[in-house]
């Protein structure tokens, strides 16, 4: 197996991990929205939401491990494209840290749900989009600003969807 084939293999694994995470967090949001419509989350609904953690765990594991392996391969191969120098790669590493820190902060109730869920949703989908548009040369600052703006747009959209999903109170 050539170095190029290894790079392609681990790039596909990275994209698969990002897709698992993006779909997992999307389904978690949908299930959470359905579970909280009546104002409480029962044991069955909690188990449904926990099933999405499988995708999130494996998605993050694939993203982190394949990213490390790609970095090692490129470091060891002097003819590699030197993807380590591209801002999107560093921003994906930042997104991985944001995903870990936000998940921890949500579990410990350190940040509000609206901000944490929006940041996670944006982080996972942004990771997938960067994987899909790997060759587009964005600057790190433009990616950070885009992430912040998109997080607040997602927060507004999710708040609106939650508002629409509330049961209508009849007198």
N, C-alpha and C positions, 0 to 999 in steps of 0.2 A: 504494500500500500504506500503510495507516494505522500509527500507532505501536503500537496494540494488536496488530495482525497481526504486526508485527516482534517484539514481546515474546513472543507465542505461538510464533512460529517458532523463536526462539533458546532459549526454554524447552524446546521439544521437542528441539532439538539437544542441549541440556544433559542432558536425561533419556536421550537415545539414547547419548551419551557415557558416562554413568554405567552404563547397561545393558551397553554393550560392555566396559567395565572390569570390572564385576562378573562377567559371564559368562567373560571372558578369564581372570581370576584364579582362578575356580572350576575351569575346565578345566585351567589350569596346575597347580593342586593335585592334581587327579585324575591327570593325566599324570605328574607328579613322583612321586606315590605308586606308580603302576604301574611307573615306570622304576626306582625304588630298591628294589623288592621283592627283587631278587637281590643287592643290596649294591653295585651299580655302575650307571652310566648309560653306555650305549654310544652310538655316533654317531647311529644311527637314532632312538633315544629322545630324544637331545638335540635333534634337528631337529623332532620332534613338539612338544616343549616350546617351542622357539623360535617355532613358528607362532602360539602364543598371544600373543607379544609384539606382533604386528600389532594385535590387538584392544586390548591395553593401551595401546599408543602412541596409536592413534586415539581411544580412549576418553578418555585424559587430554588430548589435544589439543582434542577437542570440548568437554570440560568447561571447560578453561581459557579457550579463545577465546570460547565462547558466554557464559561468566560475565563476561568483560571487556566484551563487546559489550552485554550486558544492563545492566551498571553504567553504561556510557556513555549508553545510551538513556535510562535513568532519570535520570541527571544532567542530560541535555539537555532532558528533558520535565518541566516543573513539575507537570503533572497526573498523573504516574505514581504508582504505588502506594508508591513509596519502599521497595522491597524491600531496599535497601542497609542499612536500619536494623534488619532482622530478624536475630536471633541465628543461626538456621539457615544463612543465607547466609554469615555469617562463619565458622561452624563448617565449612561445605563448603570454604571457602578454606583453613582449617586442615587439613582432611583432604587436600586437594590437596598441601599442603606435606609432610604426613606420608607420602603415597604417594611423592613424589619422594625425600624423605630416606631412607625405608626401603628403597626400591629401590636407591639408591646404597649404603647401608650393607650391604645383602645382597650386592651385587656385589663389594664390597671386603672381605667377611667381617668386618665390624665388629660385627655383632650376631648372636646365635644364630638359626639357621634357624627354630626353633619360634616365636620372638617375631616375627621379621620377616614370616613367611608369615601368621601370625595377624593381625598389624596390617594387612597389605595386604588380606587377605580382609575383615576388618571394615571397613576404610576404604572400600573400593569398594561393599560392600553398604549401608553406612550412607549413603553419598552417594546411592545410588539410592533408599533409603527416605525420605530427607529430600526428594528431588525429588518422590516420590509423595505425601508428606504435607506439601506446601509450605505449606498454610494453618494447620497446627498450631503454635501459638506456644510452642515450647520455649525455655527459657533456655539461655544458652551453657554455664553451669556444669553443668546437668543433662545436656546433650549430651556434655560432656567426661567426666563420671562414667560415663555410659552406655557411651561408647566404651571406656573403660578396662576396665570390667567385662566387656563383650562380647568384647574382645580376649582376655582370660584365659579366658573360657568357650570361645571358638573354639580357643585353644591347647590346652585340655584335651580338647575334642572331636577335634581333629586328631591329637593324641597317641594318643588311644584308637583312632581309625581306623587309624593307622599300626601300632599294636600288633596290631590284629586282622588287618591285611593281611600281617604277616610270615609267611613260610612256616613251617609246623609242622616242627620238627626231629625226625626219627625216629631212634631208636637202632639 
